[in-house]
């Protein structure tokens, strides 16, 4: 018989052994009375239990029931799953825990039929009876929603454009088994942020580190639940803009006089709307400006490029760059100009030949003159350099500096710098010096304190052309050589070594010649040998040989083409009086030179007899006579009798007028025809 003590306790007496004091509630279950579930997702109903009396034999045996007044519809029973009512069949499972005493239930997928369902758990229902614990007194009601909760966005860090901040996006849910996915969308950002997702219980958080790109930039967080329902939240960065100090840069710290150099002034900032206007302290020179995004798309640079051309007066001055930003911010930066003077504004100029040719082993002089705009400074020292793309190798130095090997001991100055003379003599030329280009330096300052860029200093140099072989001498015949007359031949050669000129000799003609030296141009002399001789018929050609002290020789030859002159041919009588039919002797003679130059004499009356006679007049002179026996008729009267001497090199002619009279027979006279008397008249018919 039991007796009640208060509302929750009673005394149970069984037999005479005594009575036991019990708590009326020997079990307790902890779970929410209401839980929200998202349509299509899952819901986990958190549940734990504990007991004071009547411990369960099977604490892992948990059955869930639908709350009903007169029955026990099953929601979950792993032993008797077929007994589960249809709206929950195949959709429920227990959620295990390492701590034990759990009765959590997962429902998936959540449907509209689950809305407002009230359910409760029963632990070890086969052993824990309803009189031991009234489990239905602790129930949970499911509320199904088709809209997801909006995620929460929190931002922490240095809120400046270009700086990194931490963005946290969190959302509460009831499906810890399959937490939702979270994603960030930062507009216009070209890179992916560094992110991680953490789920603790029923809260999932996305933690992402991003770089602020603009001063007013939005971040959107999207949550997507199991089943596809999504929700979004947006938050705007209100970040500050940053400005960085101006920078000025140039290709070199040293500027070259008269040479354009690019100098850049760079303004760096983080907000594009702050694009500045950049100006320079040197006006009137070309300037170009460009603005571009740099530094991972979080930095803007406005770059102003000045095409600066300096003069020697700019040395030591300051070049300023000023940037005026939006809303009035101003920055300035300056550099000091170090200007190197140009070789082409020295105050003096020089002139040398573009090239000069010398013979190996011989010498040459490079003629050089210089002038100063003002008076020539006193005690100037002459230096000659070898032209190279870089450096200044010395060829000659009056100051006693080191000379490069290929010119060491071979160079000397000619003349005085006080007279504007900068000529250089090179002795014992070598083939290694061929094509070398040289130039002088006549300045009190070192050449390294000037520059030669922007001008073709190459064109101001003299190129050495060193030849291994001597050039042939040039031969000229001053007049046409004619046998029996005097003629002259000249042989000349140009050279560059006046102190040791070459020798000339002529062969092929007798006699000796005379030498003459003359200056052809700066650094070039001509040596000429002229020789006169009496021309002989046997003279064929003349040879000239040039010999240099360094051992080279060269020869030139010229044919003489000796001429054999002749005089005009003459007829013994200019008026030939003859009687018709009577023979008349007419002589035509011509004088000529050279035995070989024998002429051929012809008459215009070819059918008449003639004889030839050659007479030697002197060593080279000859005479030829042609004696024609002329017998004319009356019809020849008034005509010309002509004789022509044909030589290999030309011809000469002479003529006489014919005066023919009629023959008159004397009475009883004999006729003398051809020197013979005849007692009859002999007529010559033609």
Wavefront OBJ file of the C-alpha trace (Angstrom):
o trace
v 0.000 0.000 0.000
v 1.514 3.279 -0.927
v 1.193 6.665 0.610
v 1.778 9.975 -1.235
v 4.333 12.468 0.113
v 4.132 15.641 -1.859
v 3.430 15.890 -5.511
v 6.422 13.962 -6.797
v 7.174 11.347 -4.197
v 5.475 8.327 -2.777
v 6.217 5.525 -0.247
v 5.846 1.982 -1.483
v 5.480 -0.767 1.145
v 5.800 -4.326 0.012
v 5.330 -7.084 2.582
v 6.745 -6.763 5.992
v 10.232 -5.987 4.783
v 9.501 -2.343 4.795
v 8.840 0.577 2.510
v 10.974 2.184 -0.355
v 10.821 5.933 -1.104
v 10.588 6.677 -4.894
v 10.646 9.748 -7.015
v 7.574 9.715 -9.265
v 9.767 10.813 -12.337
v 12.732 8.438 -12.503
v 13.726 9.542 -16.089
v 14.385 12.870 -17.752
v 14.653 13.720 -21.482
v 16.272 16.890 -22.801
v 15.121 18.139 -26.203
v 13.444 21.240 -27.583
v 9.698 21.442 -27.551
v 9.753 23.079 -31.015
v 12.166 22.771 -33.938
v 12.211 24.342 -37.399
v 12.960 22.176 -40.415
v 13.759 23.406 -43.919
v 11.754 21.880 -46.710
v 13.816 19.382 -48.731
v 16.678 19.461 -46.247
v 17.195 17.396 -43.140
v 16.477 18.153 -39.525
v 18.272 16.685 -36.536
v 16.266 16.819 -33.317
v 18.829 16.969 -30.501
v 17.907 14.621 -27.693
v 19.611 13.316 -24.537
v 18.262 11.312 -21.647
v 19.171 10.391 -18.114
v 17.621 8.318 -15.370
v 17.496 8.046 -11.598
v 15.907 4.599 -11.223
v 15.113 1.783 -13.516
v 18.167 1.906 -15.759
v 17.518 0.619 -19.284
v 18.826 -2.780 -20.248
v 19.361 -1.532 -23.793
v 20.242 2.179 -23.607
v 20.952 2.168 -27.354
v 17.414 0.991 -28.050
v 15.538 4.210 -28.904
v 12.131 4.290 -30.543
v 10.374 7.509 -31.615
v 6.602 7.815 -31.616
v 4.015 10.189 -32.968
v 2.083 11.787 -30.174
v -1.413 10.283 -30.104
v -4.116 10.026 -27.386
v -5.022 6.376 -27.739
v -2.135 4.646 -29.559
v 1.574 4.648 -30.187
v 2.271 5.341 -33.946
v 5.918 4.762 -34.636
v 8.134 7.400 -36.199
v 11.366 5.444 -35.971
v 12.082 1.861 -34.945
v 15.185 0.198 -36.272
v 13.914 -3.216 -35.089
v 10.481 -2.998 -36.559
v 10.848 -0.551 -39.433
v 7.744 -1.865 -41.135
v 5.693 -0.578 -38.254
v 6.829 3.028 -38.906
v 4.002 5.175 -40.228
v 4.234 6.156 -43.891
v 5.102 9.827 -43.546
v 8.270 8.896 -41.676
v 9.057 5.492 -43.128
v 12.565 5.486 -44.700
v 13.165 9.054 -43.663
v 14.403 8.709 -40.096
v 17.601 7.575 -38.450
v 19.237 7.896 -35.052
v 22.222 10.158 -34.709
v 24.909 8.443 -32.711
v 27.168 10.212 -30.244
v 30.385 9.321 -28.507
v 28.965 10.535 -25.214
v 26.097 8.016 -24.992
v 22.626 8.615 -23.510
v 21.571 10.208 -26.783
v 18.328 9.851 -28.546
v 18.773 12.417 -31.370
v 16.681 11.788 -34.480
v 17.426 12.818 -38.074
v 14.638 13.252 -40.592
v 15.489 13.493 -44.284
v 14.123 14.697 -46.534
v 11.754 17.066 -44.799
v 8.343 17.324 -46.508
v 5.228 19.368 -45.947
v 3.640 16.310 -44.282
v 6.077 16.703 -41.422
v 4.753 20.155 -40.610
v 3.309 20.386 -37.070
v 4.025 16.750 -36.333
v 4.588 16.218 -32.614
v 6.850 13.321 -31.742
v 8.676 11.939 -28.715
v 11.344 9.314 -27.943
v 11.138 6.142 -25.795
v 14.311 4.533 -24.543
v 14.285 0.736 -24.238
v 10.503 0.477 -24.494
v 10.599 -3.292 -24.003
v 11.992 -2.842 -20.468
v 11.092 0.668 -19.414
v 7.338 0.773 -19.134
v 4.955 3.635 -19.367
v 4.362 3.437 -15.671
v 8.086 3.827 -15.010
v 8.388 6.913 -17.259
v 5.790 8.865 -19.186
v 7.923 9.675 -22.262
v 5.047 11.357 -24.100
v 5.035 14.074 -21.521
v 8.204 15.469 -23.278
v 7.462 16.078 -26.991
v 8.860 18.169 -29.875
v 6.772 19.785 -32.597
v 8.254 20.123 -36.118
v 7.660 23.360 -38.047
v 8.506 23.095 -41.765
v 9.722 26.268 -43.552
v 10.379 26.859 -47.265
v 12.545 29.955 -46.742
v 16.090 29.785 -45.433
v 17.463 32.083 -42.802
v 19.482 35.046 -44.145
v 23.219 34.617 -43.446
v 25.033 37.087 -41.228
v 28.144 38.920 -42.526
v 30.845 40.289 -40.238
v 33.985 42.145 -41.458
v 37.093 42.718 -39.372
v 40.496 44.202 -40.186
v 42.041 47.409 -41.530
v 39.345 48.963 -43.691
v 41.576 50.521 -46.333
v 41.587 49.924 -50.056
v 44.358 47.521 -50.882
v 44.439 46.007 -47.393
v 43.248 42.506 -46.542
v 40.285 41.986 -44.225
v 38.532 38.941 -42.782
v 34.963 38.331 -43.916
v 32.820 35.895 -41.888
v 29.499 34.668 -43.185
v 27.448 32.558 -40.740
v 24.070 30.827 -40.900
v 22.027 28.827 -38.348
v 20.305 25.671 -39.509
v 18.931 22.367 -38.208
v 20.818 19.955 -40.442
v 24.295 19.445 -38.928
v 24.661 16.112 -40.740
v 24.580 17.860 -44.096
v 25.478 21.490 -43.424
v 24.720 24.061 -46.115
v 27.356 25.479 -48.457
v 28.432 29.114 -48.189
v 30.090 31.206 -50.903
v 31.308 34.790 -51.227
v 31.011 36.929 -54.304
v 33.131 40.075 -54.365
v 32.309 42.031 -57.516
v 35.108 42.929 -59.995
v 37.688 40.954 -58.061
v 39.791 38.886 -60.458
v 41.202 36.490 -57.903
v 39.659 33.955 -55.551
v 39.771 34.734 -51.828
v 41.386 32.395 -49.323
v 38.466 30.765 -47.480
v 37.543 27.998 -45.003
v 34.169 26.720 -43.752
v 33.560 25.686 -40.133
v 30.405 23.982 -38.806
v 29.850 23.931 -35.075
v 26.591 22.340 -34.052
v 23.884 23.995 -36.090
v 25.923 27.045 -37.159
v 28.067 27.006 -40.296
v 30.573 29.814 -40.863
v 32.621 30.739 -43.940
v 35.824 32.598 -43.021
v 37.516 34.331 -45.960
v 40.479 36.679 -46.310
v 40.021 39.196 -49.138
v 41.707 42.365 -50.343
v 39.558 45.481 -50.587
v 39.580 46.688 -54.163
v 37.483 49.854 -54.003
v 36.404 52.291 -51.365
v 32.738 51.352 -51.860
v 32.682 47.656 -52.585
v 30.009 45.099 -51.818
v 30.385 41.513 -50.683
v 27.576 39.014 -51.112
v 27.258 35.783 -49.176
v 25.078 32.976 -50.499
v 23.896 29.982 -48.463
v 22.628 26.876 -50.224
v 20.931 24.174 -48.172
v 20.484 20.510 -48.857
v 17.509 20.384 -51.137
v 18.445 23.545 -53.042
v 16.886 26.364 -51.051
v 19.182 29.397 -50.962
v 19.425 32.742 -49.225
v 21.680 35.748 -49.690
v 23.019 38.681 -47.729
v 25.010 41.707 -48.914
v 27.283 44.089 -47.049
v 29.267 47.083 -48.354
v 32.866 47.920 -47.493
v 33.293 51.533 -46.514
v 37.048 51.619 -46.942
v 39.503 54.481 -46.860
v 41.664 55.404 -49.877
v 45.448 55.437 -49.541
v 48.113 57.609 -51.187
v 51.764 56.681 -51.507
v 54.813 58.959 -51.941
v 55.731 60.032 -55.470
v 58.703 58.375 -57.141
v 60.952 59.803 -59.896
v 63.107 57.496 -61.982
v 65.362 57.776 -65.034
v 67.553 55.274 -66.943
v 70.664 56.804 -65.419
v 71.561 59.127 -62.586
v 73.631 61.096 -65.102
v 72.058 63.096 -67.936
v 73.812 63.767 -71.248
v 73.829 67.272 -72.648
v 71.636 67.611 -75.730
v 70.410 64.011 -75.496
v 66.758 63.325 -74.795
v 66.221 61.207 -71.699
v 62.975 59.750 -70.369
v 62.195 60.710 -66.752
v 59.098 59.222 -65.108
v 57.114 60.451 -62.142
v 54.813 57.809 -60.648
v 51.872 58.538 -58.364
v 50.484 55.445 -56.589
v 47.041 55.350 -54.960
v 44.270 52.866 -54.236
v 41.113 54.633 -55.495
v 40.747 55.192 -59.222
v 38.647 58.330 -58.787
v 41.686 60.014 -57.210
v 43.519 60.056 -60.556
v 45.935 63.029 -60.195
v 47.171 65.718 -62.579
v 50.995 65.613 -62.765
v 53.118 68.624 -63.771
v 56.876 69.220 -64.110
v 59.063 72.168 -63.209
v 60.633 71.997 -66.727
v 57.955 73.210 -69.122
v 57.907 73.228 -72.903
v 59.160 69.652 -73.220
v 57.104 66.656 -74.438
v 55.135 64.886 -71.704
v 52.988 61.747 -71.916
v 50.735 60.362 -69.164
v 49.128 56.976 -68.638
v 47.085 55.489 -65.814
v 46.953 51.752 -65.213
v 45.895 49.282 -62.578
v 48.709 47.381 -60.905
v 49.557 45.394 -57.799
v 46.983 42.615 -57.981
v 44.293 45.063 -59.166
v 44.276 46.927 -55.851
v 46.671 49.706 -56.807
v 46.537 52.446 -59.433
v 49.551 54.165 -60.938
v 49.514 57.399 -62.893
v 52.834 57.671 -64.728
v 53.978 60.915 -66.305
v 56.932 60.601 -68.691
v 58.972 63.727 -69.424
v 61.214 63.786 -72.515
v 63.968 65.863 -70.933
v 66.773 67.369 -73.005
v 69.347 69.050 -70.787
v 72.010 71.648 -71.433
v 75.267 72.182 -69.583
v 73.580 75.004 -67.609
v 71.168 72.488 -66.037
v 73.938 70.783 -64.076
v 73.125 70.892 -60.351
v 69.556 72.142 -60.805
v 66.471 70.429 -59.355
v 63.759 68.765 -61.408
v 60.375 68.857 -59.608
v 57.320 66.677 -60.131
v 53.969 67.755 -58.622
v 50.831 65.589 -58.369
v 47.455 67.180 -57.542
v 44.863 64.607 -56.492
v 41.082 64.714 -56.382
v 39.793 66.627 -53.344
v 42.970 68.750 -53.245
v 45.706 66.459 -51.965
v 49.134 67.487 -53.341
v 52.456 65.654 -53.413
v 55.893 66.736 -54.681
v 59.161 65.022 -55.448
v 62.467 66.304 -56.863
v 65.828 65.038 -58.079
v 69.108 66.856 -58.709
v 70.303 66.896 -62.322
v 73.855 65.779 -63.003
v 74.620 66.728 -66.615
v 77.537 65.390 -68.645
v 78.634 67.749 -71.424
v 78.636 66.732 -75.067
v 81.806 66.317 -77.128
v 80.064 68.356 -79.810
v 79.776 71.456 -77.664
v 83.421 71.577 -76.649
v 84.239 75.045 -77.857
v 86.704 73.602 -80.370
v 86.560 71.544 -83.555
v 89.051 69.555 -85.582
v 89.354 68.363 -89.174
v 91.021 65.179 -90.401
v 90.636 63.067 -93.552
v 88.007 60.318 -93.447
v 90.596 57.725 -94.444
v 94.251 57.458 -95.309
v 96.151 54.579 -96.904
v 99.615 53.493 -95.880
v 101.946 50.647 -96.757
v 102.926 47.985 -94.278
v 106.315 48.834 -92.763
v 106.181 52.414 -94.024
v 104.975 55.516 -92.231
v 102.136 57.968 -92.647
v 101.002 61.280 -91.263
v 97.357 61.920 -90.429
v 96.972 65.655 -91.107
v 94.931 67.367 -88.415
v 93.984 70.970 -87.707
v 91.879 72.320 -84.849
v 90.340 75.632 -83.982
v 88.923 77.074 -80.766
v 85.929 79.393 -80.650
v 88.021 81.636 -78.439
v 91.806 81.773 -78.085
v 93.642 78.464 -77.888
v 94.339 77.717 -74.207
v 98.049 77.592 -73.346
v 99.954 74.363 -72.750
v 97.435 72.107 -74.469
v 98.515 68.475 -74.649
v 97.602 66.393 -77.680
v 96.028 62.953 -77.276
v 94.883 60.552 -79.977
v 92.393 57.792 -79.232
v 91.373 54.560 -80.898
v 87.647 54.648 -81.646
v 85.605 51.933 -79.923
v 81.994 51.490 -78.853
v 83.103 51.829 -75.239
v 86.239 53.044 -73.552
v 89.034 55.321 -74.736
v 92.168 53.356 -75.741
v 95.095 55.764 -76.207
v 97.133 55.829 -79.424
v 99.323 58.842 -78.565
v 99.573 60.916 -75.394
v 101.768 63.980 -74.960
v 101.037 63.736 -71.252
v 102.895 60.444 -71.099
v 99.950 58.122 -70.621
v 99.917 54.444 -71.548
v 99.474 53.653 -75.245
v 97.809 50.490 -76.528
v 100.219 47.782 -77.688
v 99.551 48.003 -81.404
v 100.636 51.680 -81.444
v 103.158 51.685 -78.637
v 106.439 53.357 -79.686
v 105.139 54.066 -83.184
v 103.351 57.419 -82.835
v 104.526 61.012 -82.564
v 103.088 64.498 -83.035
v 103.813 66.685 -86.040
v 103.758 70.433 -85.489
v 102.645 72.427 -82.456
v 99.257 72.642 -80.746
v 99.923 76.363 -80.256
v 99.556 76.689 -84.039
v 96.378 74.597 -84.195
v 98.276 71.561 -85.496
v 97.185 68.156 -84.194
v 98.762 65.950 -86.901
v 99.882 62.458 -85.950
v 102.728 60.429 -87.467
v 102.635 56.627 -87.340
v 105.819 54.705 -88.125
v 106.279 51.060 -89.089
v 102.686 50.435 -90.021
v 101.331 46.972 -89.219
v 98.477 44.970 -90.690
v 96.939 44.786 -87.201
v 96.273 48.526 -87.528
v 94.228 48.083 -90.695
v 90.700 49.566 -90.469
v 91.470 51.174 -87.107
v 89.738 54.516 -86.602
v 91.548 57.302 -84.771
v 90.573 60.741 -83.508
v 92.343 63.536 -81.600
v 91.559 65.126 -78.249
v 92.763 68.660 -77.549
v 91.047 69.734 -74.350
v 92.187 70.671 -70.866
v 89.482 68.372 -69.455
v 89.609 64.580 -69.665
v 87.585 62.922 -72.392
v 85.707 60.887 -69.775
v 84.014 64.051 -68.547
v 82.150 64.342 -71.874
v 79.873 62.121 -73.909
v 79.459 61.486 -77.631
v 75.928 60.055 -77.770
v 73.428 61.512 -80.205
v 76.100 62.332 -82.775
v 77.910 60.038 -85.158
v 81.365 60.557 -83.735
v 82.315 57.668 -85.976
v 82.154 60.095 -88.923
v 84.699 62.389 -87.284
v 87.342 59.671 -87.165
v 90.111 58.805 -89.628
v 90.263 55.219 -90.817
v 93.671 53.631 -91.379
v 93.935 51.454 -94.464
v 97.150 49.435 -94.224
v 98.095 47.594 -97.410
v 100.543 44.730 -97.646
v 101.239 45.277 -101.339
v 102.523 48.399 -103.080
v 100.402 49.988 -105.772
v 101.694 50.016 -109.349
v 103.212 53.316 -110.404
v 101.420 55.425 -112.975
v 103.171 55.955 -116.356
v 102.365 58.725 -118.785
v 103.943 59.607 -122.150
v 104.107 63.345 -122.381
v 103.922 63.537 -126.196
v 103.696 61.191 -129.159
v 107.086 59.454 -129.578
v 108.276 59.799 -133.158
v 111.384 58.173 -134.565
v 114.208 60.593 -134.863
v 112.687 63.057 -132.377
v 112.974 63.593 -128.620
v 110.169 62.456 -126.303
v 109.661 62.193 -122.528
v 108.030 59.697 -120.127
v 106.767 60.396 -116.572
v 106.400 57.792 -113.815
v 104.746 58.731 -110.502
v 103.523 57.122 -107.299
v 101.619 58.506 -104.297
v 102.853 57.707 -100.783
v 102.365 58.759 -97.168
v 105.927 58.735 -95.828
v 107.698 61.967 -96.730
v 110.642 61.178 -94.480
v 111.346 57.880 -96.268
v 109.957 58.136 -99.805
v 110.100 55.287 -102.338
v 112.580 55.172 -105.266
v 111.554 55.102 -108.955
v 113.406 53.681 -111.959
v 112.565 53.549 -115.695
v 113.629 50.801 -118.090
v 113.078 50.328 -121.817
v 114.484 53.670 -122.960
v 117.987 55.139 -122.629
v 118.976 58.062 -120.431
v 118.464 59.272 -116.896
v 115.581 61.216 -115.396
v 114.845 63.865 -112.811
v 112.914 63.413 -109.535
v 110.240 65.814 -108.309
v 108.225 65.592 -105.030
v 104.929 67.378 -104.471
v 102.098 67.446 -101.893
v 98.907 66.137 -103.439
v 96.629 66.549 -100.425
v 96.865 66.467 -96.632
v 99.111 63.551 -95.781
v 99.579 62.401 -99.390
v 102.757 63.115 -101.405
v 103.586 62.322 -105.011
v 107.032 61.361 -106.295
v 107.544 61.786 -110.066
v 110.426 60.586 -112.281
v 110.568 62.216 -115.741
v 112.972 60.933 -118.437
v 113.706 62.289 -121.974
v 115.250 60.258 -124.843
v 115.746 60.157 -128.620
v 113.123 57.923 -130.100
v 114.380 54.900 -132.021
v 112.460 52.702 -134.402
v 113.168 49.723 -132.132
v 111.611 51.286 -128.992
v 108.635 49.154 -127.946
v 107.579 49.874 -124.304
v 108.682 51.553 -121.112
v 108.706 49.978 -117.605
v 108.631 51.846 -114.286
v 109.487 50.211 -110.951
v 108.804 51.630 -107.496
v 110.774 50.332 -104.496
v 109.933 51.091 -100.845
v 112.353 51.096 -97.913
v 110.138 48.466 -96.298
v 110.949 46.078 -99.176
v 107.809 46.164 -101.327
v 108.118 46.677 -105.074
v 105.623 47.290 -107.838
v 105.980 47.668 -111.590
v 103.996 49.364 -114.299
v 104.447 49.048 -118.061
v 103.257 51.199 -120.935
v 103.584 50.508 -124.718
v 105.292 53.374 -126.588
v 103.559 52.948 -129.932
v 106.404 54.737 -131.675
v 105.320 56.602 -134.820
v 107.281 56.695 -138.104
v 106.613 60.125 -139.704
v 106.678 60.848 -143.433
v 106.712 63.967 -145.556
v 104.289 64.991 -148.256
v 104.846 63.356 -151.644
v 105.831 65.708 -154.514
v 105.698 65.571 -158.331
v 108.740 66.857 -160.162
v 106.693 69.253 -162.349
v 103.473 71.015 -161.486
v 102.671 71.654 -165.213
v 103.471 68.799 -167.485
v 103.760 69.876 -171.135
v 103.768 66.991 -173.563
v 102.981 66.220 -177.177
v 100.368 63.722 -178.031
v 101.802 60.314 -178.545
v 105.229 61.406 -177.367
v 106.608 59.768 -174.161
v 107.263 61.982 -171.156
v 109.159 61.015 -167.926
v 107.446 62.235 -164.690
v 108.996 61.630 -161.219
v 107.039 61.510 -157.883
v 109.098 61.265 -154.644
v 108.411 61.016 -150.894
v 110.703 60.994 -147.792
v 109.884 58.909 -144.637
v 111.283 57.506 -141.405
v 111.742 53.849 -140.425
v 112.964 51.120 -142.611
v 109.806 49.161 -141.987
v 107.573 52.037 -143.049
v 107.870 51.380 -146.854
v 105.060 53.086 -148.785
v 103.262 51.975 -151.939
v 103.103 54.679 -154.689
v 100.197 54.630 -157.130
v 99.391 56.806 -160.182
v 95.980 57.633 -161.438
v 97.078 56.450 -164.899
v 97.479 52.806 -163.985
v 98.212 51.441 -167.513
v 101.486 53.291 -167.865
v 104.920 52.028 -166.958
v 106.679 53.185 -163.765
v 109.828 52.292 -161.896
v 110.625 52.513 -158.122
v 113.858 53.636 -156.535
v 114.598 53.733 -152.729
v 117.462 55.789 -151.366
v 118.657 55.758 -147.680
v 119.221 59.323 -146.654
v 120.415 58.818 -143.033
v 120.129 56.378 -140.117
v 116.343 56.492 -140.007
v 115.505 58.501 -143.190
v 114.602 57.081 -146.580
v 113.409 58.410 -149.940
v 111.310 56.635 -152.548
v 110.970 57.750 -156.183
v 108.454 56.532 -158.746
v 109.363 57.340 -162.394
v 106.317 57.255 -164.682
v 106.612 57.102 -168.495
v 103.642 59.179 -169.501
v 102.256 59.105 -173.081
v 99.204 61.244 -173.432
v 96.595 62.059 -175.986
v 94.741 65.250 -176.865
v 91.813 64.184 -174.690
v 94.158 64.239 -171.606
v 94.738 67.918 -172.042
v 93.622 69.842 -168.944
v 93.415 66.750 -166.792
v 95.455 66.061 -163.619
v 98.184 63.544 -163.189
v 98.203 62.351 -159.551
v 100.511 60.171 -157.494
v 99.690 58.803 -154.017
v 102.002 57.258 -151.389
v 100.093 54.809 -149.132
v 101.675 54.193 -145.683
v 100.398 51.836 -142.955
v 99.455 54.862 -140.885
v 98.069 57.068 -143.666
v 98.653 58.404 -147.164
v 99.864 61.531 -149.014
v 99.108 62.707 -152.579
v 100.298 65.296 -155.113
v 99.121 66.225 -158.625
v 100.170 68.122 -161.797
v 98.166 69.686 -164.666
v 98.537 68.075 -168.116
v 99.143 70.331 -171.132
v 98.966 68.125 -174.277
v 99.654 69.633 -177.725
v 98.833 68.162 -181.117
v 101.620 66.458 -182.946
v 102.666 68.241 -186.245
v 104.731 66.205 -188.748
v 107.681 68.154 -190.165
v 108.230 67.786 -193.953
v 110.371 64.757 -194.888
v 111.362 64.402 -191.289
v 111.811 61.309 -189.373
v 109.976 61.018 -186.093
v 111.666 60.128 -182.902
v 109.390 57.977 -181.005
v 110.612 56.669 -177.726
v 114.063 57.901 -178.663
v 114.199 56.089 -181.992
v 114.157 57.595 -185.423
v 111.461 56.341 -187.732
v 110.808 57.043 -191.273
v 107.083 56.732 -190.625
v 104.562 58.352 -188.286
v 103.750 56.259 -185.120
v 100.387 57.061 -183.661
v 99.444 56.036 -180.225
v 95.857 55.183 -179.933
v 94.069 54.770 -176.745
l 1 2 3 4 5 6 7 8 9 10 11 12 13 14 15 16 17 18 19 20 21 22 23 24 25 26 27 28 29 30 31 32 33 34 35 36 37 38 39 40 41 42 43 44 45 46 47 48 49 50 51 52 53 54 55 56 57 58 59 60 61 62 63 64 65 66 67 68 69 70 71 72 73 74 75 76 77 78 79 80 81 82 83 84 85 86 87 88 89 90 91 92 93 94 95 96 97 98 99 100 101 102 103 104 105 106 107 108 109 110 111 112 113 114 115 116 117 118 119 120 121 122 123 124 125 126 127 128 129 130 131 132 133 134 135 136 137 138 139 140 141 142 143 144 145 146 147 148 149 150 151 152 153 154 155 156 157 158 159 160 161 162 163 164 165 166 167 168 169 170 171 172 173 174 175 176 177 178 179 180 181 182 183 184 185 186 187 188 189 190 191 192 193 194 195 196 197 198 199 200 201 202 203 204 205 206 207 208 209 210 211 212 213 214 215 216 217 218 219 220 221 222 223 224 225 226 227 228 229 230 231 232 233 234 235 236 237 238 239 240 241 242 243 244 245 246 247 248 249 250 251 252 253 254 255 256 257 258 259 260 261 262 263 264 265 266 267 268 269 270 271 272 273 274 275 276 277 278 279 280 281 282 283 284 285 286 287 288 289 290 291 292 293 294 295 296 297 298 299 300 301 302 303 304 305 306 307 308 309 310 311 312 313 314 315 316 317 318 319 320 321 322 323 324 325 326 327 328 329 330 331 332 333 334 335 336 337 338 339 340 341 342 343 344 345 346 347 348 349 350 351 352 353 354 355 356 357 358 359 360 361 362 363 364 365 366 367 368 369 370 371 372 373 374 375 376 377 378 379 380 381 382 383 384 385 386 387 388 389 390 391 392 393 394 395 396 397 398 399 400 401 402 403 404 405 406 407 408 409 410 411 412 413 414 415 416 417 418 419 420 421 422 423 424 425 426 427 428 429 430 431 432 433 434 435 436 437 438 439 440 441 442 443 444 445 446 447 448 449 450 451 452 453 454 455 456 457 458 459 460 461 462 463 464 465 466 467 468 469 470 471 472 473 474 475 476 477 478 479 480 481 482 483 484 485 486 487 488 489 490 491 492 493 494 495 496 497 498 499 500 501 502 503 504 505 506 507 508 509 510 511 512 513 514 515 516 517 518 519 520 521 522 523 524 525 526 527 528 529 530 531 532 533 534 535 536 537 538 539 540 541 542 543 544 545 546 547 548 549 550 551 552 553 554 555 556 557 558 559 560 561 562 563 564 565 566 567 568 569 570 571 572 573 574 575 576 577 578 579 580 581 582 583 584 585 586 587 588 589 590 591 592 593 594 595 596 597 598 599 600 601 602 603 604 605 606 607 608 609 610 611 612 613 614 615 616 617 618 619 620 621 622 623 624 625 626 627 628 629 630 631 632 633 634 635 636 637 638 639 640 641 642 643 644 645 646 647 648 649 650 651 652 653 654 655 656 657 658 659 660 661 662 663 664 665 666 667 668 669 670 671 672 673 674 675 676 677 678 679 680 681 682 683 684 685 686
